């Protein structure tokens, strides 16, 4: 009889209790030599990395022996930059080495990428994804929310404002269009862009790019902070491109023991946040969960 795929096993095991993942935590910890923590938010439900997630993480790691450091397995479409900054702080503060490794078996996008930038290295498989960190806003379009790039909104505003100030004659068409923009929101958007860049650059300056000047780091990670490079916010940054940006990337190849353990843990935990809960933070000993709407 042929070997049953891990994906098929997960599909067949409908209830993914914490007990089903404990052996995988222990297996990974033995291979890595450090405790493992998972942080997953759903790609199915509309949830974001937020402040309470950092509280959940801190509640678990403060009871762990992290004298040798820790590995954070992360899977998330993103969320709030300040929450990402706090999670980086927690991982580094509780780690006995002052560092942590980020393991990305699937996708860690936007604010989740920011968290990875705070690690001392990022472990990625052949199809693992990071992503741009430029901020987005949700626009209500006839009852359906869709994300819009803050940078693109500001570029549109700036072009319109420049056209209005240089126009001769009837300004009414420009004034009508400019009236759709709230000046206070425009300034908030500019601050949001600056914040995302600042968190990303400082995370790298205190970790895998320590000793380098912030301006140099900002130039190196243009792919992550300048939306025109990747064209759209959701486009993947794979490990080869991340490495070219100066990030310390550790290749985990399919078929190796550590990848198999990590990927099975990923599949099982992803099943939880797509069916049983919207967020999960777990260790080999315990786990905290948030349901959609909480």
C-alpha positions as CSV (number, residue, x, y, z in Angstrom):
1,X,0.0,0.0,0.0
2,X,1.3,3.4,-0.9
3,X,2.1,6.1,1.6
4,X,-0.9,8.2,2.6
5,X,-0.2,11.9,1.9
6,X,-0.2,14.3,4.9
7,X,-2.9,16.4,3.1
8,X,-5.2,13.4,2.9
9,X,-4.6,12.5,6.5
10,X,-5.7,16.0,7.6
11,X,-8.8,15.9,5.4
12,X,-9.8,12.6,6.9
13,X,-9.2,13.7,10.5
14,X,-12.1,16.1,11.0
15,X,-11.4,17.1,14.6
16,X,-8.0,18.7,14.8
17,X,-7.5,18.8,18.6
18,X,-4.3,20.1,20.2
19,X,-3.3,16.5,21.0
20,X,-2.9,15.7,17.3
21,X,-0.2,18.4,17.0
22,X,1.8,17.8,20.3
23,X,4.0,15.1,18.7
24,X,4.8,17.4,15.9
25,X,5.8,20.2,18.2
26,X,8.2,17.8,20.1
27,X,9.6,16.4,16.8
28,X,10.4,19.9,15.5
29,X,11.8,21.0,18.9
30,X,14.1,18.0,18.9
31,X,15.3,18.8,15.3
32,X,15.8,22.5,16.0
33,X,17.0,22.4,19.6
34,X,14.6,25.2,20.7
35,X,11.0,25.5,21.8
36,X,8.4,26.0,19.1
37,X,5.4,28.4,19.1
38,X,2.8,28.6,16.4
39,X,0.9,31.8,15.5
40,X,-1.8,31.4,12.9
41,X,-4.6,33.6,11.8
42,X,-7.2,32.5,9.3
43,X,-7.1,33.1,5.5
44,X,-10.7,32.1,5.4
45,X,-12.3,34.5,8.0
46,X,-11.8,38.3,7.8
47,X,-9.5,38.6,10.9
48,X,-6.3,40.5,11.4
49,X,-3.2,40.4,13.5
50,X,-4.2,42.6,16.5
51,X,-3.2,43.6,20.0
52,X,-4.9,40.7,21.8
53,X,-2.9,38.3,19.7
54,X,0.3,39.6,21.3
55,X,-1.3,39.2,24.7
56,X,-2.1,35.5,23.9
57,X,1.5,34.9,22.8
58,X,3.0,36.5,25.9
59,X,0.6,34.5,28.1
60,X,2.1,31.3,26.7
61,X,5.8,32.1,26.3
62,X,6.2,33.6,29.8
63,X,5.7,30.1,31.2
64,X,8.2,28.4,28.9
65,X,11.9,27.7,29.2
66,X,13.3,29.8,26.4
67,X,16.9,30.0,27.5
68,X,18.0,28.5,24.2
69,X,15.8,30.8,22.1
70,X,12.6,30.0,20.2
71,X,11.1,29.2,16.8
72,X,7.9,31.0,15.7
73,X,5.9,29.2,13.1
74,X,3.7,31.9,11.5
75,X,0.9,31.8,9.0
76,X,-1.3,34.9,8.4
77,X,-2.5,37.3,5.8
78,X,-1.5,40.2,8.0
79,X,-3.0,42.9,10.2
80,X,-1.9,45.9,12.3
81,X,1.7,47.0,12.3
82,X,1.8,48.0,15.9
83,X,0.6,44.5,16.9
84,X,3.4,43.1,14.7
85,X,5.9,45.3,16.5
86,X,4.7,44.1,19.9
87,X,5.0,40.5,18.9
88,X,8.6,41.0,17.7
89,X,9.3,42.6,21.1
90,X,7.8,39.7,23.0
91,X,9.7,37.1,21.0
92,X,13.0,38.9,21.5
93,X,12.4,39.8,25.2
94,X,11.5,36.3,26.3
95,X,14.1,34.6,24.3
96,X,17.2,33.7,26.3
97,X,19.4,34.6,23.3
98,X,17.5,37.8,22.4
99,X,16.7,36.3,19.0
100,X,14.2,34.0,17.4
101,X,13.8,32.2,14.1
102,X,10.7,32.6,12.0
103,X,9.4,29.5,10.2
104,X,7.2,30.1,7.2
105,X,5.6,26.9,5.8
106,X,2.9,28.7,3.8
107,X,2.3,32.4,3.7
108,X,3.2,35.2,6.1
109,X,2.0,38.4,4.5
110,X,1.9,42.1,5.3
111,X,2.1,42.5,9.1
112,X,3.1,38.9,9.4
113,X,6.1,39.6,7.1
114,X,7.0,42.4,9.5
115,X,7.2,39.9,12.3
116,X,9.5,37.8,10.2
117,X,11.7,40.8,9.6
118,X,12.3,40.9,13.3
119,X,13.8,37.4,13.4
120,X,17.5,36.6,13.2
121,X,16.7,34.3,10.2
122,X,13.6,33.1,8.2
123,X,13.2,29.5,7.3
124,X,11.2,29.1,4.0
125,X,10.3,26.2,1.7
126,X,10.3,26.4,-2.1
127,X,6.8,28.0,-2.3
128,X,6.7,29.8,1.1
129,X,5.6,33.4,0.8
130,X,6.4,36.7,2.3
131,X,4.9,39.9,1.0
132,X,4.9,43.7,0.8
133,X,4.3,45.6,4.0
134,X,2.8,48.8,2.6
135,X,-0.5,49.6,4.4
136,X,-4.0,48.9,3.0
137,X,-7.4,50.3,3.8
138,X,-10.8,48.5,3.4
139,X,-13.3,50.3,1.2
140,X,-17.0,49.4,1.3
141,X,-18.1,48.8,-2.2
142,X,-21.8,48.1,-2.2
143,X,-21.6,46.0,0.9
144,X,-18.4,44.2,-0.2
145,X,-15.1,45.3,1.4
146,X,-12.1,45.4,-0.8
147,X,-8.5,46.4,0.1
148,X,-7.0,49.5,-1.4
149,X,-3.4,50.5,-1.3
150,X,-2.8,53.6,0.9
151,X,0.1,54.6,-1.3
152,X,-2.1,54.5,-4.5
153,X,-4.8,56.6,-2.8
154,X,-2.2,59.2,-1.8
155,X,-0.6,59.2,-5.3
156,X,-4.0,59.9,-6.8
157,X,-4.7,62.7,-4.3
158,X,-1.2,64.2,-4.9
159,X,-1.7,64.1,-8.7
160,X,-5.1,65.7,-8.4
161,X,-3.9,68.4,-6.0
162,X,-0.9,69.2,-8.3
163,X,-3.2,69.5,-11.3
164,X,-5.6,71.8,-9.4
165,X,-2.8,74.1,-8.3
166,X,-1.3,74.4,-11.8
167,X,-4.6,74.7,-13.6
168,X,-5.8,78.0,-15.2
169,X,-9.5,78.9,-15.5
170,X,-12.3,76.8,-14.1
171,X,-11.1,74.9,-10.9
172,X,-14.6,73.6,-10.0
173,X,-14.0,70.0,-11.5
174,X,-10.8,69.7,-9.4
175,X,-12.4,71.0,-6.3
176,X,-15.3,68.6,-6.6
177,X,-12.9,65.6,-6.8
178,X,-10.7,66.9,-4.0
179,X,-13.8,67.2,-1.8
180,X,-13.9,63.3,-1.8
181,X,-10.7,63.3,0.3
182,X,-10.7,64.0,4.0
183,X,-7.5,66.0,4.8
184,X,-7.2,64.4,8.2
185,X,-7.4,60.9,6.6
186,X,-4.8,61.9,4.1
187,X,-2.4,62.8,6.9
188,X,-3.2,59.6,8.7
189,X,-2.4,57.6,5.6
190,X,1.0,59.3,5.3
191,X,1.7,58.4,8.9
192,X,0.6,54.8,8.3
193,X,3.2,54.5,5.4
194,X,5.9,56.0,7.5
195,X,5.0,53.7,10.4
196,X,5.2,50.5,8.4
197,X,8.5,51.5,6.9
198,X,9.9,52.5,10.3
199,X,8.8,49.2,12.0
200,X,10.3,47.1,9.2
201,X,13.6,49.0,9.1
202,X,14.1,49.0,12.8
203,X,13.2,45.3,13.1
204,X,15.9,44.5,10.6
205,X,18.4,47.0,12.2
206,X,18.1,45.1,15.5
207,X,18.2,41.7,14.0
208,X,19.5,40.2,10.7
209,X,20.8,43.5,9.5
210,X,22.3,44.7,12.8
211,X,25.1,47.3,12.4
212,X,23.8,48.6,9.1
213,X,22.5,52.1,8.7
214,X,18.7,52.5,8.5
215,X,18.9,54.3,5.1
216,X,20.9,51.5,3.6
217,X,18.4,48.9,5.0
218,X,15.5,51.0,3.6
219,X,17.1,50.9,0.1
220,X,17.7,47.1,0.3
221,X,14.1,46.3,1.2
222,X,12.5,48.4,-1.5
223,X,10.7,45.3,-2.7
224,X,8.9,45.1,0.6
225,X,8.0,48.7,1.2
226,X,7.5,50.2,-2.3
227,X,4.2,48.8,-3.8
228,X,5.2,49.7,-7.4
229,X,7.8,46.9,-7.3
230,X,5.4,44.0,-6.8
231,X,2.4,45.8,-8.5
232,X,-0.2,44.5,-6.1
233,X,0.0,44.0,-2.3
234,X,-0.9,40.3,-2.3
235,X,1.9,39.3,-4.7
236,X,4.3,36.8,-3.2
237,X,7.9,37.5,-2.3
238,X,9.7,34.1,-2.5
239,X,12.9,33.1,-0.7
240,X,15.2,33.9,-3.7
241,X,13.9,37.5,-3.9
242,X,13.9,37.9,-0.1
243,X,17.6,36.8,0.0
244,X,18.5,39.4,-2.7
245,X,17.0,42.0,-0.4
246,X,19.6,41.1,2.2
247,X,17.4,38.9,4.4
248,X,18.9,35.9,6.1
249,X,16.9,33.0,4.5
250,X,17.3,29.4,5.5
251,X,16.2,26.9,2.8
252,X,14.0,24.1,4.1
253,X,13.7,21.6,1.3
254,X,10.7,19.3,0.6
255,X,11.5,15.7,1.6
256,X,13.7,16.5,4.6
257,X,12.6,15.4,8.1
258,X,12.3,19.0,9.4
259,X,10.2,20.1,6.4
260,X,7.8,17.2,6.8
261,X,7.3,17.9,10.5
262,X,6.8,21.6,9.9
263,X,4.4,21.1,6.9
264,X,2.3,18.6,8.8
265,X,2.0,21.0,11.7
266,X,1.1,23.7,9.3
267,X,-1.7,21.6,7.6
268,X,-3.2,20.6,10.9
269,X,-3.1,24.1,12.4
270,X,-4.4,25.7,9.2
271,X,-7.4,23.3,9.4
272,X,-8.1,24.7,12.9
273,X,-8.1,28.3,11.9
274,X,-10.2,27.6,8.9
275,X,-12.8,25.5,10.6
276,X,-12.7,25.6,14.5
277,X,-11.3,29.0,15.3
278,X,-10.1,32.1,13.5
279,X,-6.8,32.5,15.4
280,X,-4.5,30.0,17.2
281,X,-1.4,30.5,19.3
282,X,0.0,27.1,20.5
283,X,3.0,25.4,22.1
284,X,3.6,21.7,22.8
285,X,2.0,22.3,26.3
286,X,-0.9,24.6,25.7
287,X,-2.9,26.7,23.2
288,X,-5.1,29.8,23.1
289,X,-7.8,30.4,20.4
290,X,-10.0,33.2,19.2
291,X,-13.2,32.5,17.2
292,X,-14.4,34.6,14.3
293,X,-16.4,37.5,15.7
294,X,-14.7,37.5,19.1
